[in-house]
Every structure is written in structure tokens, then in C-alpha cells.
């Protein structure tokens, strides 16, 4: 099977699967290059309310496919940064569902998601020190925002792997599920996400990520759509709301 990014859509949730089983779902240069365009297509699809990123089989992603680092063409590290930035900028909620190894570029992608759910037994690591590679500044800052300077230095200085319990304790993951429960929990939680106001989520994502100067923009968006009135009416009528706001292309 050729390394590829597989996608599907069900009940408002887009799922992107990193598939390169022969190499623990390592990302090839072509896969890094394909991810931003795929995300752009999904971002513009009004049927997509949330996105799940996961790996094929029993592992998430073992990082970059080292064999492609010497191939001619674009710098794979620059491709990885573009993919990471595109994932971080996705305008709807994103969740990494992690089994097995989440290492190097895999951790880079997981950290670029809004949330990370992991199965017990998952292993996390950031390993450029094993190759003499400078980890990208954007990825380092994003990791530091999640786990703090000390844990970032531990991971980057050593290249050692940490287990799911430590990942949860340090803030690298948000939930850890028993073996066999990850898929069910992700499905339950994403159903909640797509039932909520995308207006609220999109604004909260920008604010939480530190973007400034957009208060007036979001106030205008709130005034110009019917989500608030619909939410209040649904609450008073004891029914599920039917939110309609979507980001403009």
C-alpha cells in the first residue's frame, strides 16, 4: 500500500488517517505536502464541523520518513512546518486520536491539534536530538504552550519517550482511555462538538491561541448571525439548537 492520507466524513466529523503501515505511519515528503491542501478543502466544506486526525492501525505516527530526507525537492522540515501551521489554523475544532507511537513529526502534528485523546500504552517523543536536527521554532513554541518550558526541554534535550500517564500529567494529552475505548470516546466527544455553535468555537480558538485585534470582528459576526437567538430559543423550548454560522471562505 502506498503511503497516503485517507479521509472520510460522517455525521459532520471529517477523519484524516495517516497511512504508512510499513513504517509506523511515518510521514513522507509527499504526505507533508498534501496535508495543507486537504485541510483547506475540508475547512471550506460546510458539512464538516470537526476534524479527527489519527493513524492507521495501532500507531499514530512515528514522525517523518527519514528515507525521504535526502530526496531532492523541498526541505521536508519546511513542508512539515507548513502542514503543522495549516492544521493549527484549521477554523473548526481538531482532535488527535493517538494509539501507539506519536513521535517526532507525529507529536508535531498532534500538538497542532486543539485536543489530544490517547489510548493507554501510547508513547510520545520529540526526537530531533537523535539526528542533530534543529526542531522548528513554531513547533517548539507550540509544545511549550502545551507542556511548559521544563517538559519541552526534557523532551527535546533527551529525545526520550514518555508514556500516556506522563503525557496526561504534563498536559500533552487531554484524556487517556483504556485499550479499546478510544474510538468510542472520540465518536462521543466529536458528536458533542458538532452539536455546539461553530461561531463560539471559532472565536474561542482564536482567542485561546493568542490572536489579538479581532474582538470587533467576532462581535460583528455574533450580531450578524442568528446563533445567539437560536441558542436561547432552543434552551427555553428544551430542544436541540440548530446553529447555522459557518466561517466564510
Backbone as CSV, one residue per row, in Angstrom:
resi,resn,N_x,N_y,N_z,CA_x,CA_y,CA_z,C_x,C_y,C_z
1,UNK,0.843,-1.198,0.000,0.000,0.000,0.000,0.877,1.245,0.000
2,UNK,0.559,2.193,-0.875,1.315,3.425,-0.953,1.043,4.307,0.265
3,UNK,2.070,4.972,0.789,1.818,5.921,1.877,0.846,6.997,1.416
4,UNK,-0.138,7.306,2.255,-1.141,8.269,1.837,-1.892,8.815,3.038
5,UNK,-2.629,9.894,2.804,-3.559,10.442,3.768,-4.956,10.054,3.318
6,UNK,-5.661,9.299,4.136,-7.012,8.865,3.802,-8.007,9.784,4.510
7,UNK,-9.137,10.020,3.901,-10.122,10.888,4.517,-11.525,10.300,4.388
8,UNK,-12.364,10.640,5.351,-13.766,10.244,5.321,-14.568,11.296,6.065
9,UNK,-15.869,11.288,5.864,-16.756,12.236,6.519,-18.000,11.503,6.980
10,UNK,-18.335,11.653,8.253,-19.524,11.006,8.801,-20.117,11.879,9.893
11,UNK,-21.400,12.204,9.756,-22.132,12.961,10.780,-21.417,14.253,11.170
12,UNK,-20.874,14.945,10.184,-20.249,16.239,10.429,-18.809,16.177,10.884
13,UNK,-18.251,14.978,11.038,-16.866,14.820,11.507,-16.008,14.275,10.369
14,UNK,-15.007,15.049,9.967,-14.037,14.585,8.980,-12.920,13.851,9.707
15,UNK,-12.535,12.713,9.194,-11.429,11.945,9.761,-10.316,11.846,8.728
16,UNK,-9.119,12.245,9.120,-7.935,12.114,8.274,-7.034,11.067,8.911
17,UNK,-6.696,10.055,8.138,-5.900,8.931,8.641,-4.531,8.954,7.991
18,UNK,-3.490,8.997,8.818,-2.111,8.891,8.344,-1.838,7.409,8.095
19,UNK,-1.597,7.041,6.842,-1.478,5.627,6.494,-0.157,5.342,5.793
20,UNK,0.750,4.745,6.529,2.024,4.249,6.004,2.447,3.105,6.924
21,UNK,1.627,2.032,6.978,1.813,0.995,7.992,3.190,0.349,7.979
22,UNK,3.819,0.277,6.822,5.127,-0.371,6.752,6.178,0.375,7.562
23,UNK,5.928,1.672,7.835,6.896,2.480,8.576,6.225,3.195,9.748
24,UNK,5.314,2.499,10.411,4.615,3.045,11.580,3.988,4.396,11.266
25,UNK,3.437,4.496,10.071,2.738,5.708,9.633,3.636,6.941,9.608
26,UNK,4.913,6.742,9.325,5.807,7.884,9.138,5.337,8.714,7.946
27,UNK,5.487,10.022,8.057,5.045,10.955,7.026,6.131,11.118,5.959
28,UNK,5.794,10.816,4.716,6.703,11.082,3.602,6.603,12.548,3.205
29,UNK,7.551,12.988,2.387,7.513,14.372,1.898,6.210,14.638,1.155
30,UNK,5.770,13.664,0.366,4.529,13.838,-0.390,3.335,13.978,0.543
31,UNK,3.332,13.259,1.645,2.225,13.361,2.600,2.231,14.713,3.303
32,UNK,3.412,15.178,3.708,3.502,16.512,4.294,2.960,17.556,3.322
33,UNK,3.345,17.406,2.063,2.955,18.381,1.048,1.455,18.353,0.787
34,UNK,0.853,17.179,0.883,-0.574,17.032,0.573,-1.483,17.530,1.687
35,UNK,-0.997,17.561,2.917,-1.887,17.849,4.046,-2.503,19.248,4.008
36,UNK,-1.749,20.330,3.744,-2.393,21.653,3.744,-3.539,21.770,2.750
37,UNK,-3.383,21.244,1.539,-4.452,21.328,0.543,-5.672,20.524,0.988
38,UNK,-5.440,19.370,1.579,-6.546,18.559,2.086,-7.295,19.303,3.185
39,UNK,-6.550,19.921,4.091,-7.179,20.675,5.174,-7.957,21.872,4.639
40,UNK,-7.417,22.526,3.620,-8.108,23.672,3.040,-9.456,23.249,2.448
41,UNK,-9.475,22.098,1.783,-10.727,21.585,1.221,-11.736,21.278,2.319
42,UNK,-11.286,20.634,3.381,-12.187,20.288,4.477,-12.667,21.533,5.226
43,UNK,-11.801,22.527,5.358,-12.194,23.753,6.044,-13.321,24.467,5.315
44,UNK,-13.324,24.377,3.983,-14.344,25.041,3.190,-15.624,24.250,3.014
45,UNK,-15.657,23.047,3.543,-16.836,22.189,3.397,-17.818,22.488,4.531
46,UNK,-19.004,23.027,4.230,-19.954,23.349,5.302,-20.479,22.129,6.040
47,UNK,-20.289,20.938,5.479,-20.735,19.719,6.155,-19.752,19.258,7.222
48,UNK,-18.566,19.864,7.262,-17.549,19.487,8.245,-17.663,20.396,9.457
49,UNK,-17.915,19.800,10.620,-17.999,20.571,11.851,-16.822,20.365,12.781
50,UNK,-16.074,19.288,12.571,-14.902,18.992,13.393,-14.024,18.025,12.613
51,UNK,-12.764,17.936,13.025,-11.809,17.081,12.322,-11.052,16.210,13.318
52,UNK,-10.923,14.937,12.991,-10.130,13.996,13.779,-8.932,13.568,12.946
53,UNK,-7.745,13.659,13.533,-6.519,13.172,12.902,-6.061,11.944,13.663
54,UNK,-5.814,10.845,12.939,-5.390,9.617,13.588,-4.471,8.845,12.661
55,UNK,-3.990,7.707,13.133,-3.117,6.872,12.328,-3.765,5.539,12.015
56,UNK,-3.347,4.940,10.925,-3.875,3.630,10.548,-3.375,2.564,11.523
57,UNK,-4.257,1.634,11.843,-3.844,0.501,12.673,-3.576,0.896,14.108
58,UNK,-2.496,0.368,14.673,-2.252,0.501,16.105,-1.203,1.539,16.456
59,UNK,-0.929,2.479,15.539,0.008,3.548,15.876,-0.448,4.842,15.234
60,UNK,-0.026,5.964,15.807,-0.422,7.276,15.299,0.520,7.702,14.173
61,UNK,1.734,8.047,14.520,2.701,8.473,13.510,4.086,8.472,14.134
62,UNK,5.014,7.778,13.498,6.377,7.662,14.018,7.271,8.800,13.559
63,UNK,6.676,9.864,13.015,7.471,11.026,12.614,7.629,11.117,11.115
64,UNK,8.696,11.789,10.716,8.987,11.906,9.290,9.663,10.635,8.808
65,UNK,9.371,10.258,7.575,10.043,9.125,6.947,11.475,9.551,6.633
66,UNK,12.419,9.083,7.436,13.806,9.539,7.335,14.379,9.277,5.948
67,UNK,13.912,8.230,5.289,14.449,7.902,3.964,14.157,8.984,2.940
68,UNK,13.154,9.844,3.231,12.815,10.906,2.274,13.593,12.188,2.538
69,UNK,14.351,12.251,3.637,15.054,13.481,3.957,16.136,13.809,2.940
70,UNK,16.628,12.789,2.232,17.686,13.015,1.252,17.154,13.149,-0.168
71,UNK,15.834,13.034,-0.314,15.274,13.163,-1.656,15.354,14.604,-2.125
72,UNK,15.582,14.824,-3.453,15.602,16.194,-3.957,14.227,16.829,-3.848
73,UNK,14.226,18.157,-3.826,12.942,18.860,-3.747,12.891,19.748,-2.517
74,UNK,11.683,20.095,-2.092,11.511,20.980,-0.947,12.083,20.363,0.318
75,UNK,12.569,21.210,1.208,13.077,20.785,2.502,11.933,20.130,3.286
76,UNK,12.054,18.842,3.642,10.961,18.172,4.374,10.585,18.880,5.666
77,UNK,11.573,19.534,6.317,11.242,20.241,7.553,10.356,21.453,7.269
78,UNK,10.607,22.143,6.163,9.748,23.268,5.784,8.352,22.766,5.433
79,UNK,8.278,21.611,4.756,6.977,21.031,4.443,6.224,20.676,5.720
80,UNK,6.942,20.140,6.704,6.309,19.767,7.969,5.767,20.994,8.693
81,UNK,6.530,22.080,8.673,6.075,23.305,9.330,4.830,23.848,8.642
82,UNK,4.790,23.821,7.308,3.607,24.295,6.595,2.389,23.433,6.932
83,UNK,2.604,22.132,7.023,1.498,21.239,7.373,1.030,21.488,8.805
84,UNK,1.966,21.627,9.710,1.643,21.903,11.113,0.868,23.221,11.237
85,UNK,1.334,24.256,10.564,0.664,25.556,10.637,-0.741,25.491,10.038
86,UNK,-0.893,24.735,8.954,-2.221,24.587,8.346,-3.170,23.876,9.291
87,UNK,-2.672,22.881,10.002,-3.505,22.158,10.957,-3.879,23.058,12.130
88,UNK,-2.912,23.825,12.637,-3.186,24.722,13.754,-4.192,25.807,13.368
89,UNK,-4.183,26.204,12.097,-5.064,27.276,11.626,-6.429,26.769,11.169
90,UNK,-6.657,25.467,11.194,-7.942,24.929,10.755,-9.043,25.596,11.563
91,UNK,-10.087,26.143,10.914,-11.032,27.012,11.622,-12.086,26.293,12.453
92,UNK,-12.032,24.983,12.500,-13.010,24.206,13.259,-12.257,23.324,14.256
93,UNK,-12.920,22.795,15.272,-12.213,22.001,16.278,-11.499,20.793,15.679
94,UNK,-10.283,20.557,16.162,-9.486,19.418,15.711,-9.075,18.577,16.900
95,UNK,-9.031,17.270,16.686,-8.702,16.341,17.769,-7.786,15.254,17.222
96,UNK,-6.666,15.041,17.885,-5.771,13.936,17.541,-6.150,12.723,18.379
97,UNK,-6.430,11.604,17.718,-6.738,10.344,18.401,-5.506,9.454,18.289
98,UNK,-4.831,9.226,19.412,-3.487,8.657,19.403,-3.470,7.251,19.984
99,UNK,-2.967,6.325,19.183,-2.608,4.981,19.649,-1.122,4.773,19.358
100,UNK,-0.485,3.953,20.153,0.884,3.569,19.856,1.840,4.748,19.852
101,UNK,2.757,4.756,18.888,3.805,5.766,18.844,3.302,7.083,18.256
102,UNK,3.615,8.166,18.947,3.357,9.529,18.477,4.676,10.274,18.677
103,UNK,5.515,10.236,17.670,6.918,10.607,17.833,7.322,11.611,16.758
104,UNK,8.234,12.519,17.115,8.798,13.450,16.136,7.723,14.253,15.438
105,UNK,7.656,14.098,14.106,6.642,14.800,13.340,5.233,14.415,13.740
106,UNK,5.054,13.212,14.283,3.747,12.814,14.786,3.334,13.663,15.975
107,UNK,4.275,13.888,16.904,4.000,14.771,18.034,3.777,16.201,17.565
108,UNK,4.495,16.587,16.519,4.331,17.926,15.946,2.898,18.116,15.448
109,UNK,2.374,17.109,14.758,1.003,17.185,14.259,-0.004,17.127,15.401
110,UNK,0.214,16.245,16.357,-0.719,16.134,17.488,-0.786,17.438,18.271
111,UNK,0.370,18.068,18.476,0.402,19.326,19.227,-0.301,20.448,18.480
112,UNK,-0.366,20.347,17.151,-1.038,21.377,16.350,-2.547,21.225,16.381
113,UNK,-3.054,20.101,16.872,-4.493,19.928,17.038,-4.960,20.660,18.295
114,UNK,-6.245,20.938,18.352,-6.790,21.617,19.527,-6.787,20.717,20.753
115,UNK,-7.058,19.427,20.549,-7.177,18.472,21.643,-6.489,17.174,21.251
116,UNK,-6.087,16.401,22.273,-5.432,15.125,22.042,-6.000,14.095,23.013
117,UNK,-6.600,13.043,22.480,-7.055,11.903,23.274,-6.137,10.731,22.942
118,UNK,-5.717,9.997,23.954,-4.773,8.905,23.740,-5.253,7.630,24.390
119,UNK,-4.857,6.514,23.815,-5.123,5.208,24.395,-3.988,4.856,25.342
120,UNK,-4.329,4.189,26.441,-3.287,3.703,27.352,-2.246,2.911,26.563
121,UNK,-0.995,3.138,26.882,0.081,2.470,26.161,0.688,3.316,25.063
122,UNK,0.061,4.451,24.742,0.639,5.347,23.736,1.968,5.905,24.253
123,UNK,2.876,6.159,23.323,4.187,6.703,23.656,4.427,7.974,22.854
124,UNK,4.969,8.996,23.530,5.179,10.296,22.922,6.657,10.677,23.016
125,UNK,7.162,11.284,21.953,8.541,11.728,21.983,8.823,12.737,20.892
126,UNK,9.800,13.595,21.159,10.253,14.583,20.179,11.753,14.353,20.031
127,UNK,12.166,13.838,18.892,13.473,13.179,18.797,14.517,13.827,17.890
128,UNK,14.468,15.123,17.569,15.479,15.678,16.652,16.902,15.612,17.203
129,UNK,17.073,15.559,18.540,18.414,15.491,19.107,19.121,14.192,18.728
130,UNK,18.361,13.167,18.341,18.971,11.916,17.910,19.547,12.021,16.499
131,UNK,19.133,13.065,15.750,19.574,13.232,14.358,20.375,14.499,14.143
132,UNK,20.542,15.301,15.189,21.248,16.559,15.027,20.459,17.580,14.241
133,UNK,19.126,17.557,14.384,18.232,18.456,13.661,17.715,19.524,14.614
134,UNK,17.648,20.757,14.143,17.049,21.841,14.929,15.534,21.758,14.782
135,UNK,14.849,21.574,15.896,13.387,21.492,15.867,12.831,22.867,15.518
136,UNK,11.811,22.950,14.662,11.308,24.251,14.211,10.847,25.133,15.368
137,UNK,11.065,26.436,15.210,10.688,27.380,16.262,9.193,27.346,16.534
138,UNK,8.375,27.279,15.478,6.926,27.281,15.674,6.486,26.049,16.450
139,UNK,7.067,24.891,16.122,6.711,23.661,16.821,7.171,23.707,18.278
140,UNK,8.352,24.280,18.514,8.865,24.389,19.879,7.986,25.298,20.716
141,UNK,7.568,26.422,20.154,6.697,27.339,20.894,5.342,26.693,21.177
142,UNK,4.817,25.972,20.197,3.511,25.324,20.394,3.613,24.259,21.490
143,UNK,4.677,23.486,21.473,4.872,22.473,22.505,5.025,23.114,23.878
144,UNK,5.771,24.212,23.943,5.973,24.907,25.214,4.656,25.439,25.764
145,UNK,3.777,25.936,24.877,2.475,26.427,25.318,1.639,25.307,25.927
146,UNK,1.848,24.074,25.469,1.094,22.940,25.989,1.648,22.421,27.309
147,UNK,2.955,22.226,27.366,3.532,21.477,28.489,4.489,22.290,29.353
148,UNK,4.802,23.531,28.953,5.714,24.361,29.721,7.166,24.165,29.317
149,UNK,8.029,25.106,29.705,9.435,25.055,29.285,10.190,23.822,29.769
150,UNK,9.967,23.404,31.018,10.761,22.303,31.569,10.504,20.996,30.822
151,UNK,9.229,20.661,30.591,8.920,19.422,29.888,9.342,19.503,28.427
152,UNK,9.204,20.672,27.822,9.689,20.846,26.446,11.171,20.555,26.372
153,UNK,11.944,21.093,27.314,13.390,20.859,27.322,13.702,19.387,27.581
154,UNK,12.953,18.769,28.484,13.171,17.345,28.744,13.002,16.545,27.450
155,UNK,11.919,16.798,26.750,11.630,16.045,25.525,12.653,16.332,24.437
156,UNK,12.964,17.603,24.217,13.867,17.969,23.124,15.319,17.656,23.443
157,UNK,15.734,17.872,24.670,17.125,17.595,25.026,17.442,16.106,24.943
158,UNK,16.514,15.284,25.408,16.801,13.851,25.553,16.341,13.007,24.379
159,UNK,15.244,13.399,23.743,14.655,12.529,22.727,14.007,11.291,23.319
160,UNK,13.874,11.235,24.647,13.274,10.080,25.306,11.761,10.065,25.111
161,UNK,11.191,8.859,25.133,9.748,8.717,25.018,9.104,8.756,26.399
162,UNK,7.897,9.320,26.469,7.133,9.307,27.712,5.826,8.556,27.477
163,UNK,5.286,7.974,28.540,4.060,7.192,28.393,2.821,8.079,28.489
164,UNK,1.665,7.486,28.287,0.420,8.253,28.247,0.106,8.882,29.599
165,UNK,0.473,8.216,30.683,0.195,8.780,32.004,0.980,10.066,32.220
166,UNK,2.247,10.057,31.845,3.042,11.277,31.991,2.578,12.343,31.002
167,UNK,2.197,11.941,29.806,1.685,12.896,28.828,0.441,13.592,29.360
168,UNK,-0.437,12.843,30.039,-1.634,13.432,30.630,-1.254,14.381,31.763
169,UNK,-0.322,13.961,32.585,0.084,14.771,33.743,0.719,16.091,33.318
170,UNK,1.456,16.085,32.220,2.147,17.295,31.773,1.290,18.174,30.867
171,UNK,0.104,17.701,30.474,-0.758,18.495,29.616,-0.589,18.234,28.140
172,UNK,0.231,17.259,27.779,0.416,16.951,26.362,-0.833,16.309,25.778
173,UNK,-1.569,15.541,26.599,-2.845,14.982,26.151,-3.935,15.400,27.132
174,UNK,-5.176,15.357,26.641,-6.317,15.816,27.431,-7.076,14.680,28.103
175,UNK,-7.106,13.516,27.464,-7.748,12.343,28.052,-6.953,11.104,27.674
176,UNK,-6.918,10.139,28.576,-6.326,8.828,28.304,-7.416,7.790,28.515
177,UNK,-7.609,6.929,27.529,-8.681,5.933,27.559,-8.110,4.525,27.640
178,UNK,-8.823,3.610,28.297,-8.393,2.210,28.318,-8.342,1.639,26.903
179,UNK,-7.528,0.625,26.717,-7.417,-0.023,25.414,-8.795,-0.437,24.921
180,UNK,-9.094,-0.102,23.691,-10.368,-0.453,23.090,-11.450,0.595,23.212
181,UNK,-11.220,1.644,24.036,-12.256,2.655,24.273,-12.030,3.952,23.519
182,UNK,-10.878,4.107,22.871,-10.545,5.392,22.257,-11.530,5.774,21.160
183,UNK,-11.792,4.870,20.245,-12.659,5.184,19.112,-14.051,5.594,19.581
184,UNK,-14.602,4.867,20.545,-15.930,5.188,21.056,-15.955,6.554,21.715
185,UNK,-14.946,6.844,22.528,-14.903,8.127,23.229,-14.742,9.292,22.244
186,UNK,-13.891,9.121,21.239,-13.708,10.173,20.233,-15.012,10.413,19.484
187,UNK,-15.726,9.338,19.136,-17.005,9.484,18.441,-18.016,10.221,19.314
188,UNK,-18.073,9.879,20.592,-18.997,10.553,21.506,-18.664,12.037,21.629
189,UNK,-17.390,12.320,21.805,-16.997,13.707,22.048,-17.162,14.569,20.796
190,UNK,-16.833,14.028,19.634,-16.997,14.820,18.415,-18.464,15.055,18.087
191,UNK,-19.338,14.130,18.500,-20.772,14.389,18.350,-21.178,15.607,19.169
192,UNK,-20.600,15.742,20.356,-20.856,16.930,21.166,-20.343,18.174,20.443
193,UNK,-19.127,18.101,19.914,-18.532,19.274,19.265,-19.392,19.773,18.112
194,UNK,-19.847,18.868,17.251,-20.596,19.314,16.072,-22.009,19.770,16.429
195,UNK,-22.454,19.510,17.659,-23.771,19.985,18.084,-23.714,21.401,18.641
196,UNK,-22.507,21.910,18.890,-22.344,23.222,19.507,-22.177,24.304,18.433
197,UNK,-22.173,25.556,18.886,-22.049,26.683,17.963,-20.621,26.791,17.435
198,UNK,-20.475,26.687,16.117,-19.174,26.856,15.491,-18.685,28.291,15.642
199,UNK,-19.601,29.241,15.734,-19.225,30.636,15.990,-18.477,30.744,17.317
200,UNK,-19.055,30.175,18.372,-18.402,30.181,19.680,-17.044,29.507,19.603
201,UNK,-16.983,28.362,18.944,-15.744,27.586,18.873,-14.657,28.324,18.103
202,UNK,-15.037,28.916,16.962,-14.039,29.592,16.125,-13.455,30.801,16.841
203,UNK,-14.314,31.580,17.495,-13.825,32.735,18.239,-12.949,32.300,19.412
204,UNK,-13.401,31.293,20.150,-12.635,30.805,21.293,-11.270,30.280,20.860
205,UNK,-11.229,29.627,19.700,-9.961,29.091,19.206,-8.968,30.213,18.939
206,UNK,-9.433,31.274,18.291,-8.538,32.404,18.038,-8.071,33.054,19.332
207,UNK,-9.006,33.304,20.244,-8.633,33.956,21.497,-7.651,33.099,22.295
208,UNK,-7.941,31.798,22.391,-7.079,30.900,23.166,-5.695,30.772,22.547
209,UNK,-5.623,30.877,21.215,-4.335,30.771,20.538,-3.560,32.084,20.542
210,UNK,-4.141,33.117,21.142,-3.406,34.357,21.328,-3.566,35.390,20.238
211,UNK,-4.450,35.167,19.273,-4.642,36.167,18.224,-5.367,37.379,18.810
212,UNK,-4.894,38.559,18.476,-5.461,39.781,19.018,-6.030,40.650,17.899
213,UNK,-6.758,41.693,18.296,-7.293,42.643,17.338,-8.517,42.161,16.591
214,UNK,-9.158,41.122,17.101,-10.309,40.558,16.384,-11.600,40.644,17.195
215,UNK,-11.578,41.384,18.284,-12.774,41.482,19.115,-13.954,42.049,18.327
216,UNK,-13.707,43.135,17.581,-14.780,43.760,16.817,-15.293,42.826,15.728
217,UNK,-14.373,42.079,15.115,-14.779,41.124,14.078,-15.764,40.110,14.641
218,UNK,-15.440,39.533,15.790,-16.306,38.488,16.334,-17.601,39.056,16.891
219,UNK,-17.552,40.284,17.403,-18.796,40.918,17.843,-19.727,41.134,16.655
220,UNK,-19.155,41.528,15.512,-19.966,41.719,14.306,-20.516,40.399,13.802
221,UNK,-19.723,39.351,13.869,-20.191,38.030,13.457,-21.370,37.582,14.326
222,UNK,-21.261,37.830,15.619,-22.333,37.434,16.536,-23.614,38.212,16.241
223,UNK,-23.469,39.530,15.991,-24.650,40.348,15.690,-25.284,39.965,14.358
224,UNK,-24.439,39.535,13.415,-24.921,39.311,12.054,-25.501,37.939,11.792
225,UNK,-25.417,37.044,12.772,-25.968,35.702,12.559,-27.030,35.423,13.609
226,UNK,-27.744,34.351,13.454,-28.833,34.060,14.367,-28.503,33.036,15.431
227,UNK,-27.224,32.714,15.612,-26.881,31.641,16.547,-27.304,31.948,17.988
228,UNK,-27.105,33.194,18.429,-27.451,33.530,19.806,-28.951,33.402,20.042
229,UNK,-29.749,33.973,19.137,-31.203,33.870,19.268,-31.656,32.422,19.208
230,UNK,-31.032,31.629,18.323,-31.394,30.223,18.205,-31.016,29.459,19.465
231,UNK,-29.853,29.747,20.019,-29.426,29.058,21.227,-30.337,29.331,22.399
232,UNK,-30.745,30.587,22.555,-31.642,30.951,23.658,-33.024,30.322,23.457
233,UNK,-33.530,30.392,22.213,-34.840,29.803,21.936,-34.836,28.302,22.194
234,UNK,-33.770,27.632,21.756,-33.685,26.185,21.957,-33.640,25.841,23.445
235,UNK,-32.900,26.651,24.215,-32.820,26.414,25.654,-34.199,26.554,26.298
236,UNK,-34.911,27.624,25.938,-36.224,27.863,26.540,-37.253,26.824,26.096
237,UNK,-37.101,26.333,24.866,-38.045,25.353,24.336,-37.613,23.913,24.607
238,UNK,-36.486,23.761,25.291,-35.960,22.451,25.681,-35.796,21.526,24.470
239,UNK,-35.109,22.060,23.453,-34.814,21.283,22.258,-33.360,21.508,21.877
240,UNK,-32.875,20.718,20.953,-31.503,20.892,20.469,-31.440,22.089,19.537
241,UNK,-30.424,22.945,19.692,-30.324,24.110,18.811,-29.894,23.712,17.401
242,UNK,-30.276,24.556,16.449,-29.867,24.362,15.052,-29.030,25.573,14.644
243,UNK,-27.744,25.507,14.976,-26.836,26.612,14.680,-26.496,26.610,13.187
244,UNK,-26.330,27.811,12.613,-26.132,27.903,11.169,-24.857,28.635,10.771
245,UNK,-24.149,29.283,11.725,-22.958,30.058,11.355,-21.841,29.138,10.856
246,UNK,-21.200,29.558,9.763,-20.008,28.876,9.258,-18.986,29.921,8.861
247,UNK,-17.704,29.618,8.969,-16.689,30.592,8.563,-16.783,30.869,7.070
248,UNK,-16.499,32.114,6.729,-16.529,32.496,5.321,-15.276,32.014,4.629
249,UNK,-15.403,31.520,3.366,-14.204,31.043,2.663,-13.256,32.189,2.338
